[in-house]
């Protein structure tokens, strides 16, 4: 029972951090942006993405515009108040701008396809 209680507190903490990232206002009217990666610790495709893209993503210009945040799919419930629809696919990459979904990529096939899809979503 004590172990379950600790896991529940951890989940509450993770969800709190996620909501804070979505709801806190940036100072001086700047846009709030985020790339939310819905993942699962047992997802092989997620592990491939982490190996091929995850290490370099923080060094990219896109990461400056859309900082990456990860959330386990078991913690990703329907966030309708943040205008995010539920997903059952891992990995799912949700580009969020001002608490609204700008675009999403479901699944991962290759670095080339990922960057092409990212460019389609964020290339204004």
N, C-alpha and C positions, 0 to 999 in steps of 0.2 A: 504494500500500500504506500509506503514512504517513497518508493522508487517511482510509482505512478504519479504521485504528487509532484515530485521534482520534474518529471517530464512535462506535466501540465504547466508548471511555472515557466519552463523553458519555452513552450509553445506560446504562452501568453506574452512572454518577453519578445519573441520573434515577431509576433503579430503586432505588438505595440510599436516596435521599430519600423516595421513596414508601413503602418498607418501614419507614423510621424513623418516618414519620407514623403508620403503622398499628400499630407495635409498641411505641413508647415509652409508658410509663405517665404519666398525668397525676399531679401531686402530690396527696397527701392524698385519694386514692380518688375523685377526680372521674371522671365518665364521659369516655371517649375517643370523640369524634365527628368525622365528616368527611363532606363531600359530594365524592365523586370523580367528575369529569367525564371520561369516555372520549371522546376527540375525535380528529380527523384534520385536518391543516393544509389539506387540499384539500376538506373537507366544507363545502358551501354552507350547509346547515342549521345547522351549528356556527357559522358566521360570522354568520348571522341571529340566533342565540341570543346570541352575544357582543354584538351591536349592541343588541338589545332588552332583554336581561336581564343580561348579563355586567358591564355598567358599574354597575348599581344593586344587584346581589346583595350585594356586600360591605357595603353600607350598611343592610341589612335585619336585623331581629331574628333571622331564621332563620340568617343567616350567622354570628351569634354562637354559635348552637347547633351548626351544621354548617358549619365553614369550608370553602371551596371549594379543591380541589386538582385540577389538570388532568393527564391522562396521555394520551399518544398511543396510539392503538389498537394500533400495531405493538409497543409496549412492554407492552401489557396482555395478558399470557399468563394461563393458568389459575392463579389464586391460591387454589387449594383449601385451602391451609393457613390462609388468612384467611377461609374460608367464602364466597368470592366466585366465582360461576360466570362463565365466559367469555361475552363478547358479540361480535357481529359488526356491531353497529349503532352508528352515531355520529349524534348524540351519545347517550350513555347516562349517566345520572346515578344514582350508587349512593350511597345514604345508609348510612353505616357507624356503628355504635354498638358500642363494646367489641369490635372486631375481627370483628363479625358484620354481615351485611347486614340492614338494617332495612327497606329497600324500594328500588325502582329505577324510573326513568322511562326508557323507551327511545324515542328520537326527540324531536322538538319540532315543535309545530304553531302555537302562539300563546302570548303571555304569559298570557292568562287561563287557558288549559288547563294550562300549566306550574305556575302558582301554585296552582291547584285540586289538581293531583296532589301537589305539595309538601305542601299542607295535609293531604291524605289520609294521607300517610306520616308526617309529623312531628307532626300534631295529636293529641297524647296526651290 
